[in-house]
């Protein structure tokens, strides 16, 4: 649906995340209204075999079922199946991938930035058996966007997604090759016309939009903002400088962007998976070494345990169970208990250790052999941040905006803020991010509003 002048009916922001894909939108006709809201698009998806539910987050996952594993009715969506491999996407893919090893495609976005592999070759799931269908990182990314398009067109049949004003988010540190492949994935999904915006900027645009009525007061004492975005697969740092014009309004300039780091929630899940693997091996004759497929399965289990144990009101412990394979599905199962305190300590001290501002991150990359991805050699996000701030001249940031699902854990947000405060010798102003899981998608819409002159803009 377009207006009489041929303009789009909606402004749509898409966060094609490593872990989740999120969509937000605003009515273009109401864009000039300061009170007009940005809404989340609830994405219909399979939440159990044969059961569809609408959720704000679409897990960026594909599960490739074996022949006969699922009945046709188990895969029924409100629109015709479009995937040639009959893959399961979204919430059900996550459930199935945690139960069956070697059939789950994950972290496609991280693979898009891996220049040492052919990103248009069918290489995922990495390490899968020969009888498992494979897709390329580009095709996997395209499938998530095509799924979003189908869900949107089903809900808004008179306003097809391809005809709306679209903004797609990417890591600030994506190089030109990764950006081009992201655009290629969008084209393959039938979305050839869109704009890209960097994720840290989008997160800040979300803050600007939510606080536009009090922005002058909110930023009165701010001169440099650090946006720290730790997602499922990448860590991004951006600096935004603040000055005030003659009219007293803040003028915003993005001054620095960090290097590309394949370091995020996936690394935390992998570290926990190795811990659990070691404990499981202690009760096994001859030890136990998991294949890439089984380790990927265990990572999904550890991700769920991490999110539970780092949430508010978390239990003291939870169990991580790895099902047996084949005929030993039940009898071969193994379980290990993880305690809240040990998980918090591993994640906080392992990924956000207390370091000095003069510390530098270890150089080079050390790929995890099982997964083929060039993860950052140094897992200490605080050390990478110290290196970033040393490389970019000027005052240390006095204000902090955190984004990414990992910062739902208060201990991580607190450790990073304390580290920065120690470096500068004074506390920082913390800009509130009410929902890190969806801020980037909402901010993409706010960016579209800013381009129309209807919201504050970053220069």
N, C-alpha and C positions, 0 to 999 in steps of 0.2 A: 504494500500500500504506500503510495506516494501522494503528496499534496498536488493541487492543481498545477503548481509550478514545477512539478517533477522532483521535488525534494523528498528525502527520506522521512518516514514517519517516526523512526526511532534512532537514538544514538546508542550504540551497543559496544560494550567493552568486554573483551575475552582475555582471560588470564589462562594461557595454555601452560599450566604448571607441570613440574616434574611429578608431583604427587597427585594433584587435583586440577581439574579444569573448572573454572568458575566464569559465569556470565552475568553481567549487570546491564541495565538499560535505563533510558529515560525517554519520555515522550518528547520528540523534537518540537512539537507545537508549544509545549510548556517550558521550553528551555530558557526563555527570557525571564520567567518567573523565579525570583530568588528563593521562593518557598517550594518550588518543584522538587520532588524527591527522586533519588536514584534507587531503583529497585533491583533486587536479585531475581534472576530467572531460575525458577525451580526446574531442574532437568529430570524428566521422566527417564527411569532406567530400571533394569532388572535388579531387584533387591533379594530375590530368591528365585529358584526355578519356577517359571510361570507367573511370577508376582512382580508387578510394576509399581514403583513408588516415585514420587517427585522429591528430589533433594537438591539443596543449593550447591553441593559439591559433587562433581562427577570424577571419581578416581581415574587418573590417567593411566589406565591399565587395559590390556587385552589378554583374554584367556583363550587359547586355541584348543578346543575340546577334541578328544579322540573320536573317531567314527563310532557312532552309536552311544556315546557317553551321555548325551542329553537328547531328549525327545524334542520334536519340532515345537510342541506346545510349550516346552520349557523356555524357549527363546523368543516367544511371541512378544513383539513390541506394538505400540499403537500405530506404527508406520511400517512399511515393507522393509524386510531385511536388505541391507545394502552391501554388507561386507562379503566379499567372495569367499573368505575362509570361514564364514559363519562364526566369527569370533564373538565372544561375550565381552562387552565393555562395561566399565563402571563398577558399582558396588558388588554385583555378583561375581565379576571377574576377580575381585580381591578375595572373596570368600573361597572360590574354587582354587585360586592360586596358592592359598595357604594350606590347602588339603592335598593337592596333587603337584608334584615337582615337575619342573621342566617345560611347562606350558604357558607361563605367564610372561608377557612382554611388559617391562617396566622401565622407567627412567629414559624413555625415548628422547626427551628433551636434552638430557646430558649427552646422549650419543650424537645429537645434531652438532655439538661443538667439538666432537672428537675428530680432528683433521687427519689422523693416521689410519682411519678405516674408510671404506667406501660407504658413505652414509645413505646412498641410494641402492645399496645391495641388500638382499634379504638375509640379515645376520641375527635377527631377534626372533625368539628368545635366545640369548647368548648361552651356548653350551647345551642346547637342547638335543635330544635324540634325532636321528635321521628321519623318523616318521612324523615329526612335528612340523606343521606348516610354519614358514618363517616370513617375516616382513622386514622391510628396511626401516631405519629410524624415521626417514621422511614419510614413508607410507603410514607408519604407526601414528605419527603426529597428524597426518592428514585425516586418518580415520576418526580421531577424537573431534577434529573440527567438523568433519562431515556428520558425525553423530549429533553434535550441537546444532548444526544446520537443520537436520531432519527433525529434531525435537522442537526447535523454534518454529519451523514451517508448519508443523502439526498444530502448534498452539496459535500461531498467527498466520493462517493460510492466506490472508489478504495483504500481508506485509512480509514477504519472503526475506530471509536474512541477507541474501546476496544484494538486496536493493536498499539496505539500511546503511547508515554511516557507521563504519566499523573501525574499531581500534583494537589491535592485538598487541599484547605486552611481551617483551623479551628481556632477558638479563642485560644490564647495562654493559657488561663486559663481552657480550657476543661479538665476534669479529664479523667481517663482511661476508665470509663464507657461510657462517651459521645463520646470519640474517637472511641471506639469499635463499637458503634451504627452508627457512621458516616461511618465507613468502611462497616458495614452491609448494610446500605442504598446503598452504591456504588455497593456492590455485587448484591443486588436485581435489580439494574439498568443495570446489565450486564457489570460492570466495576470492575472486581475483582482485577486487578493489578494496583495499584497506590501508590504514596507517599503522606504523609501529611506534610504540612508546616504551621507554625503558622502565623496568619494574620499580626501581627505587623512586624514580620520578612519579610514577603512577601512585605509589603508596603515599607520597607527599601531596600529590594532587587530591587524594582522598581526604587527607587532613585539612587542606585548604578549603575544600568544599564543605566539610562538616563544620568548620570553625570560621566560616567567612564573615559571620556577623561580629565576631570578637577577635578577628585576626590581628588587628593593630595592637591590641592589648596583649594577646598571646605571645607575640613576637617582639614586644617592646624592648626587651633586654637581650635579644638574640642577634648575633652577628654571623655565626657560622653553624650550620646544622649538619650533623652526620646522620645519613640514612643508612642503617645496617639491615640488610635484607638477607636472612638465612632461610632458604627454602629447602625443599626435599633434596635437590641435587646440586645447587650452587649457592655460593656466598657472594654478595655484591656490596661494595661500599661506594657511596657517593657523597660529595660535599656540596652543599648549597649555601651560598653566601647571601646575607641579608643586609640591605641598605634601605634608607628611608628617603623618599623624595620630598620635594617642597610641600606636597599635599599631605605629608605624614603617613602615606600608605607604604607598606613594605615592598621593596623591589627585590626580586629573587633571581639569582643566577647560579646555575649549576657550574661549579668550578673544577671538579675533579671526579674521576671514575677509577675504581680499582681494577686490578688485573683479573682475568677470568680464573675462577677457582671452582673446580668440581669438588665441592666440599659442603656438606649439609646434613640433613636428617638421614639420608641414606647411609652416610658414613657412621653415624651413631648407631643405626640399626645393625650395620655390619659388625661393628665392634662388640655389640651385645651378642650377636649371633656367634661370633668366635668364642666369647666367654661361655655361652651355653654349650657350644660344641665341645669345648674342653671338659666341661663338667659331665656331659653325657658320656664322653670317652672314658672317664675314670671308672665307670661301671661296666665297661665293655672289654671283652678279651681281645687283646691285640690292638686296643685303641679304636678310634673311629675317625675317619677322614671323610667329610661330606663332599659329594660332587658339587659342581657349580649349580646344578638344578636344585639339589637338596638344600644347599646353603641359601639359595634365593628363597626357597620355601620357608626356611627357618627365619630369614630376615623379616618376612611378612609377619610371622608370629611375634618376633621381638619388637617390631614396630608397634603392634597392638599393645604389648606389655609396657613398652616405654611410654606411650601416650596415656595409658591407664595410671601408671605409677607416678607420672609427673603432673597429673591433673590435680585440681583442688579436691580435697576430700578423698585422696587416693587411699587404697588399702595398704597395709603394711607389706604384704607380699602378694605375688600372683604366680601362677604356674605357666610355663612355656612347654607345650607338648609338640613333639615332632612325630607325626604318624609314620608307621612302617610303610614299606613299599610293597606293591603287588599283593601276593597272598598273605604277607605279613603285616597288612594294613593296621590291624588292631594289636595282634600279639607282638609286633615289632615296635610299637610306640614307646617313646621315651619322654619323660617329663623332668623338668628342672625348675626349682623355685627361684624367683628373683625377688630381692627385697627392695623396697622403695629407696632406702638410704643408699644402698650400693649402686643402684641405677643412677640416682641423682649425683652421687660422687663421681661415677665413671663419666657421665656426660658433662657435668660442670667442670670437674678438674681435668678431664681429658681433652675437652674441646674449648673450654673457656678458662684456662689456667691463669693464675695471677702472674703477670710478666711485667718487666720494665719497659718503658717507652723506647729505650735503646735496643731492645731485643729485635732480632730479625728472623723472619720465617726461613726454614730450610729451603734451599733452592732445588729446582727440578721437580719432576713428577715421578711417582712410583705407582704404576698401574697395579690394581689388584688382579692377579692372573686369572682368577675364576670368572671375572666379569669383563675384562678387557678395557675398562674405563680408566683413563689417566687421572685417578684421584690425586688431590694435592698431597705431596709427600709429608708435609707438616699438618697435622690435624688440629693444631691450636689456632682457633679463629682469632683469639686475642693477639697472637703473635703476628698473624697476617695483617691485622688492623694496625699494629704498631709499625710494621713495615710500610703500609699504605700512608700513614700520617707522616712518617719520616720523608717519604718521597715527594710529598706535596707541601710546598712552603706556605707559611702563614700561620696564623694563630690556631691553636687547637680548638676543636669544636666546643661550643658552650651549650649546645642543645642536641638532643638525641631523639630520633624517631626509629623505633624498632619495627620490623615487619618480618613475617614468616611464621608458620605454625609452631616452630620450636619455641618461640618466645611466649607461647601460652603457658609455659613452665616459668613460674615467677623466679625460681632460683637462677635460671639462665639470664633473664632480663636484669635481675639484681646484680649478678656478677659482672656483666658487661658495663653497667652504669657505674659500679664501684671502681672498676679498673680505669675507666676514663676519668672519673673524678680524682683518682689518685695521681694520674698523669698530669692533670692540669692544676692540681692543688685546690680544687673547689668543686662543689657539686654541680651537676649539669641540670638544665631544664629538660624534663622528659615530656615529650609531646604524646598525648594519649592516642593509642590506636585501639579502637574498641573491638575490632575483629580482624586479626592479622590474616585469617584464612581468605577473606573476601575483599580486603582493602585494595588490592591491586586491580581487580576487575572494576570495582566502583571508581577507583581513581582513573581508569582508562576512559570512563564516561565523563568524569570531571575534566579530563584533558580535552575531550571533544568540545565540551562547553567552553573551556578557556580559548580554544581556537576560534570560537564564534564571538569572543569578547564578552562572554556572559559569566566568567569566573576568573579568579586570579590566575596569572600565567607565570611559569618559570622561564626565564630568558636563557 
